[in-house]
Amino acid sequence: DRGALFLIENNYKPDLAVGDFDSISPADLLKVRSGSKQLIDCDPIDKDLTDTELALDLAIKEQPDIILLMGVTGSRLDHTLANIQMMNRVL
C-alpha cells in the first residue's frame, strides 16, 4: 500500500494497487484509488498473506516474462525475510 502511494506521489500510475491499505491514511487511500488503473483491497485482519504475497500471486497468474519486485526489503525484518523466501513461488 505504501509502495503504490510512493509511485503515485512520484508521477507513476500503477496498473494495479493491491493490499489492505492499513499503513496509509484515508486521504492517501483516495490518492491511490484515483491514481491507479485498478485497486484490489482486502481485509487487514482476515488474510493469511502479506500485501506483497497477494501482489506476487496475482502477477504469477498473469504469466508474465518478468516479475520485478522493488522496495521489498524495508525496515521490517520479518517482511524482508518473507519477501526473499517467497521468490521460490516463481521457480
Secondary structure as UniProt FT lines:
FT   HELIX           2..9
FT   TURN            10..11
FT   STRAND          17..19
FT   TURN            22..23
FT   HELIX           26..35
FT   STRAND          39..41
FT   HELIX           51..62
FT   HELIX           77..85
FT   HELIX           86..90
//
